[in-house]
Amino acid sequence: MAALKVALLGLGTVGLGVFESITQRKEQIEGLIGRKIEISGVLIRNEAKARALNEGVFISKDFQEVITQRKPEVVIEAIGGIEPARTYIEYSLRNGCHVVSANKDCIAKHGRDLQRIARENGVRFVYEASVAGGIPVLRTLRELLAVNKVERIEAILNGTSNFILSMMRTEGASFSEALALAQQKGYAEQDPTNDIEGFDAFYKAMILSEWIYGEQPDWDEVQIKGISSVTIDEIQAAEKIGLRVKHLVSIDESLHVEISPKFVDADHPLSSVENVNNAVLIKTDLLGDLTLIGAGAGAKPTASAIVEDLISLYLTQDHPHLKSPKRTQNNIGEADPALVKEQTSLLFYQNLSFREFTEIMSDLESSGTVLTYKEDGNLALSAVLFTGKLEGHAHPKLKSVYSAKVSSAISSAKKAIGV
């Protein structure tokens, strides 16, 4: 049987990780797929740059040379960004190549069209690494939860943000200090906007939505908030009442998607996920809750998912996406508008007098429930965990408001303040 020829587009952090993984595990991969494997060509941007590649590996900055002259069977796209990656993926699919990609930006925007092109040309387009690094979330949803209805997803999908929040909580670092450390360790880019402002998590959420429900919400209607406004004072104040902040993606069966920092209690399954790890909590109707946790960023975890995708092309069938039944407005039922707006929130007030603090507590109790609170000795920053409608409770010294996910708020909160 002819050798399996694989072309690699891009030789940056991810591309080099893929190259090394294939060459170092060559015999193992060949044993799994039953064929010899060779990297037929590598697309690079700078031919003058020194690279420690095996002798005989064909490298070029000309895409046509890598694809049309070398005639690969599989193309691994590790360039990133939308263009020219989208053009390269489409050309490869139309020319009979399977494509493996980790390109979340491109897949979120053009994934449906690229899947259609793949089907029309009798090839496959797979992209496990685009959502949660090394965590096999797409494969789990498709192959292991086929009979389950996915009701909701909650996830930590950005390792950089999770690392920054972990450093702020455990080391007492400021946001800027934690970001600088993330950049020093290679977790964050020099321009970290996509990570810290939630856009990276947004693209991944759109891929998950399409994968599970067969469609995405209107991008303009998705709430996106990053972590750049979270302060060390807020994190420390929340810690005193048993809460931690996580940058969470939530997707439900009505296609409501939200990306924002939320404060969670110790009973939340994602509370203990720290550093650069990602995690996905899948809520289903039959199985109940399933949580997947693992490395969500870096060369090796991403390369792991890409190589597993490569192998899956030859060990699995081309299953359709999960397309779990989507709940529509017609079968939600008429909910009480007052209840729809009621939620659990963590409110931070700054520099209150004791009289102001007492008045605020009384005002909140008039339309909801104050689950717990923690104020420091001079009321410089007071944290109040509140369930109810927030409308009408604005105050000049209300510093910030965050959504909170608490499973046993009252008991854990009372324990935290010694009641």
C-alpha positions in Angstrom: 0.0 0.0 0.0 1.3 3.5 -0.9 2.7 5.6 1.9 0.4 8.2 3.5 1.7 11.6 2.4 1.0 14.4 4.8 1.6 18.1 4.0 2.1 20.5 6.9 1.1 24.2 6.5 3.0 26.3 9.0 5.9 25.6 11.2 5.3 27.9 14.2 4.7 26.6 17.7 1.8 24.4 16.8 3.3 23.3 13.4 6.6 22.3 14.9 4.9 20.4 17.7 2.9 18.5 15.0 6.1 17.8 13.0 7.9 16.5 16.1 5.0 14.4 17.2 4.6 12.7 13.8 8.4 12.0 13.4 8.9 10.8 17.0 5.8 8.5 17.0 6.1 7.4 13.4 6.2 3.7 14.0 3.3 3.9 16.4 1.2 5.9 13.9 2.1 3.5 11.1 1.0 0.5 13.3 -2.3 2.1 14.0 -3.2 3.0 10.4 -1.5 0.1 8.7 0.5 2.3 6.3 3.8 4.0 6.1 3.6 7.8 6.7 5.8 10.5 5.4 5.7 14.3 5.7 5.7 15.2 2.0 6.1 18.9 2.3 6.1 21.8 4.8 4.9 25.3 3.9 6.9 28.0 5.6 7.0 31.8 5.5 10.7 32.4 5.7 13.0 30.1 3.8 16.2 31.8 5.2 15.3 30.8 8.8 17.4 28.0 10.2 15.3 24.9 11.1 16.3 21.7 12.8 14.4 19.4 10.4 15.3 16.0 9.1 17.3 16.0 6.0 15.3 15.4 2.9 12.1 17.1 4.2 10.8 19.3 1.4 10.1 22.9 2.6 8.8 25.8 0.5 7.0 29.1 0.9 5.0 28.3 -2.2 1.7 26.7 -1.4 1.3 25.3 -4.9 4.6 23.5 -4.7 3.6 21.9 -1.4 0.2 20.7 -2.6 0.2 20.2 -6.4 3.7 19.0 -6.8 4.0 16.9 -3.7 0.4 15.5 -4.0 -0.4 14.8 -0.3 -3.4 12.8 0.9 -3.8 14.8 4.1 -3.1 18.5 4.7 -2.5 19.7 8.3 -3.2 23.5 8.5 -1.3 25.1 11.3 -1.1 28.7 10.1 -3.9 30.4 12.1 -6.0 33.3 11.2 -8.7 33.4 8.5 -6.6 34.2 5.4 -4.8 32.7 3.7 -5.7 29.7 5.8 -9.3 29.5 4.5 -8.2 29.6 0.9 -5.6 26.9 1.5 -8.1 24.7 3.2 -10.7 25.1 0.5 -8.2 24.4 -2.3 -6.9 21.3 -0.5 -10.4 19.9 0.0 -11.4 20.6 -3.6 -8.3 18.8 -4.7 -9.1 15.6 -2.9 -7.1 16.1 0.4 -8.4 15.4 3.8 -7.7 18.5 6.1 -6.9 18.6 9.8 -7.0 22.1 11.4 -6.8 23.8 14.8 -7.8 27.2 13.4 -10.7 28.3 15.6 -11.1 31.8 13.9 -11.5 30.3 10.5 -13.6 27.3 11.5 -16.0 29.5 13.6 -16.6 31.7 10.6 -16.3 29.4 7.6 -16.6 25.9 9.1 -20.0 25.1 7.7 -19.0 25.9 4.1 -15.7 24.0 4.5 -17.6 21.0 5.7 -19.9 21.2 2.7 -17.0 21.4 0.3 -15.4 18.4 2.0 -18.5 16.3 1.6 -18.9 17.4 -2.1 -15.4 16.2 -2.8 -15.5 12.9 -0.8 -13.0 14.0 1.8 -13.1 14.9 5.5 -12.4 18.1 7.4 -11.6 17.6 11.1 -10.7 20.1 13.8 -10.7 18.6 17.3 -7.8 20.9 18.4 -9.8 24.1 17.6 -11.9 24.0 20.7 -10.1 22.9 23.9 -6.5 22.0 22.9 -5.8 18.4 23.9 -9.3 17.7 25.4 -11.2 15.4 23.0 -14.5 17.3 23.5 -15.8 17.1 19.9 -15.1 13.4 19.6 -16.7 12.8 23.0 -19.8 14.6 22.0 -20.0 12.9 18.6 -19.0 9.4 19.3 -19.7 8.8 23.0 -22.8 10.9 23.7 -24.8 10.2 20.5 -28.0 9.2 22.2 -27.9 11.9 24.8 -29.5 15.3 24.4 -27.1 18.0 25.4 -29.0 20.6 27.4 -26.2 22.9 28.4 -22.4 23.4 28.2 -20.3 25.3 30.7 -16.6 25.6 29.9 -13.3 27.2 30.5 -11.9 27.5 27.0 -9.0 29.9 27.3 -5.9 28.8 29.1 -4.3 32.2 29.1 -7.3 33.8 31.0 -7.4 30.9 33.4 -3.7 31.2 34.1 -4.0 34.9 34.8 -6.9 34.5 37.2 -5.1 31.6 39.0 -2.0 33.7 39.5 -4.0 36.7 40.8 -5.8 34.4 43.3 -2.9 32.2 44.5 0.0 34.6 44.2 -1.7 37.9 44.8 -0.4 39.3 41.5 -2.1 42.2 39.8 -3.7 41.7 36.4 -0.8 43.3 34.6 1.8 41.3 36.6 -0.1 38.0 35.8 -0.4 38.9 32.1 3.3 39.7 31.9 4.1 36.3 33.5 1.8 34.6 31.0 3.6 36.3 28.1 7.0 35.3 29.6 5.9 31.7 29.7 4.6 31.8 26.2 0.9 31.3 27.2 -0.1 34.8 25.9 0.8 36.6 22.7 2.5 40.0 22.6 -1.0 41.3 21.7 -3.2 39.3 24.1 -6.5 41.0 23.2 -8.2 37.9 21.8 -7.4 36.0 25.0 -8.1 38.5 27.7 -11.2 40.1 26.1 -13.0 36.8 25.4 -12.8 36.6 21.6 -10.8 33.4 21.6 -13.4 31.8 23.8 -16.1 33.2 21.6 -14.8 31.5 18.4 -14.6 28.2 20.3 -18.1 28.7 21.6 -19.4 29.2 18.1 -17.7 26.0 16.9 -19.3 24.1 19.8 -22.7 25.5 19.1 -22.5 24.5 15.5 -21.2 21.1 16.4 -23.9 20.3 19.0 -27.0 22.1 17.7 -26.2 22.4 14.0 -26.2 26.2 14.0 -24.8 29.3 15.7 -26.6 32.2 17.3 -26.4 35.7 15.7 -22.9 36.8 16.6 -24.0 40.3 17.4 -26.4 39.0 20.1 -23.7 37.0 22.0 -22.6 38.6 25.3 -18.8 38.7 25.4 -16.8 40.0 28.3 -13.2 39.4 29.1 -11.2 39.4 32.3 -9.2 42.7 31.9 -11.6 44.5 34.3 -11.3 41.9 37.2 -9.1 43.3 40.0 -7.1 41.5 42.7 -9.2 43.3 45.4 -12.4 41.7 44.0 -10.8 38.3 43.8 -9.6 38.5 47.4 -12.9 39.8 48.7 -14.8 37.0 46.9 -12.4 34.4 48.3 -13.5 35.4 51.8 -17.0 34.3 51.1 -15.9 31.0 49.4 -16.1 32.1 45.7 -13.6 32.0 42.9 -13.7 33.8 39.5 -13.6 31.8 36.3 -13.9 32.9 32.7 -16.8 30.8 31.6 -18.5 30.0 28.3 -22.1 28.9 28.6 -24.2 27.5 25.8 -27.8 26.2 26.2 -30.3 24.5 24.0 -32.1 27.7 23.1 -28.8 28.9 21.6 -28.2 31.5 24.3 -24.4 31.9 24.5 -22.6 34.0 27.1 -18.8 34.5 27.6 -17.9 36.3 30.8 -16.1 36.1 34.2 -18.3 34.5 36.8 -17.9 33.8 40.4 -18.4 30.2 41.4 -18.5 28.4 44.7 -16.5 25.3 45.8 -19.2 22.9 44.7 -19.1 24.0 41.1 -17.4 21.4 39.0 -15.0 24.0 37.3 -14.0 25.7 40.5 -10.8 23.8 41.0 -9.6 24.0 37.3 -6.4 26.1 37.5 -3.5 27.5 35.5 -3.6 26.8 31.7 -6.0 23.9 32.0 -9.3 24.0 30.1 -12.5 22.2 31.1 -15.9 21.4 29.6 -18.9 20.6 31.7 -21.5 18.8 29.5 -25.0 18.6 30.9 -27.1 15.8 29.3 -30.6 14.3 29.8 -29.5 10.7 30.2 -26.0 10.7 31.6 -26.3 13.8 33.7 -23.2 15.8 34.1 -19.8 14.9 32.5 -16.7 17.0 33.0 -13.6 16.9 30.8 -10.5 18.6 32.1 -7.0 18.8 30.5 -4.4 21.0 28.9 -6.0 23.5 26.7 -3.0 25.3 25.1 0.6 24.8 24.1 2.4 23.0 21.4 2.2 19.4 22.8 -1.6 19.4 23.8 -2.6 21.0 20.5 -0.3 18.7 18.5 -1.8 15.7 20.4 -5.3 16.6 19.2 -4.1 17.2 15.6 -2.3 13.9 15.4 -5.3 12.1 17.0 -7.5 13.7 14.3 -5.0 12.5 11.6 -5.3 8.9 12.9 -9.1 9.2 13.2 -9.3 9.8 9.5 -8.4 6.1 9.0 -9.9 4.5 12.1 -13.4 6.1 12.2 -16.2 6.7 9.9 -17.3 10.2 8.8 -20.0 10.7 11.4 -22.3 13.7 11.1 -22.2 16.3 13.8 -24.2 15.6 16.9 -27.0 18.1 16.2 -28.7 17.6 19.6 -32.3 18.8 19.5 -32.5 22.6 20.0 -35.1 24.0 22.3 -37.1 26.8 20.6 -39.1 29.7 22.0 -42.3 27.8 21.1 -41.7 25.1 23.6 -40.1 27.0 26.4 -43.5 28.0 27.8 -44.6 31.4 29.1 -42.2 32.2 31.9 -42.8 34.8 34.5 -40.9 37.9 33.3 -39.9 38.7 36.8 -38.3 35.3 37.3 -36.5 35.5 34.0 -34.6 38.6 35.2 -33.8 37.1 38.6 -30.3 35.9 39.0 -27.5 35.4 41.5 -25.0 38.2 41.4 -21.8 39.3 43.2 -21.9 43.0 43.9 -18.8 45.0 44.9 -19.2 48.3 46.7 -16.3 50.7 47.3 -15.7 53.1 50.2 -19.1 52.8 51.9 -19.9 54.4 55.2 -21.5 52.0 57.7 -24.8 53.8 57.2 -24.6 53.4 53.4 -23.8 49.7 53.8 -26.8 49.2 56.1 -29.1 51.0 53.7 -27.9 49.0 50.7 -28.5 45.7 52.5 -32.0 46.8 53.5 -32.7 47.9 49.9 -31.5 44.6 48.4 -33.5 42.5 50.9 -36.6 44.3 49.9 -36.6 42.6 46.5 -34.5 39.5 46.8 -32.2 37.6 49.1 -28.8 38.6 50.4 -27.1 35.2 50.6 -24.0 36.5 52.3 -21.6 39.4 52.4 -18.1 40.3 53.5 -17.0 43.8 54.4 -13.5 44.6 55.5 -12.9 46.7 58.6 -13.1 50.1 57.0 -15.6 49.1 54.2 -13.1 49.9 51.5 -14.5 47.0 49.4 -17.7 45.2 50.3 -18.8 42.0 48.6 -22.5 41.1 48.6 -23.9 37.8 47.1 -27.4 38.5 46.1 -30.2 36.6 44.4 -33.0 38.7 42.8 -33.6 41.4 40.3 -30.9 44.0 40.0 -33.1 46.7 38.4 -33.6 49.7 40.7 -30.5 48.9 42.9 -28.0 51.2 41.3 -25.8 53.1 43.8 -23.0 55.6 43.2 -20.5 53.5 45.1 -21.4 50.2 43.3 -18.0 49.4 41.7 -18.9 46.3 39.7 -21.3 43.4 39.3 -20.6 39.9 38.2 -22.9 36.9 37.6 -22.4 34.1 40.1 -22.9 30.3 39.8 -23.6 28.9 43.2 -25.0 25.4 43.9 -25.3 25.7 47.7 -24.9 29.4 48.2 -26.6 29.8 51.5 -25.0 26.9 53.4 -21.5 27.6 52.0 -21.8 31.3 52.5 -22.9 30.9 56.2 -20.0 28.6 56.7 -17.6 31.2 55.2 -18.7 33.9 57.6 -18.9 31.6 60.6 -22.7 31.5 61.1 
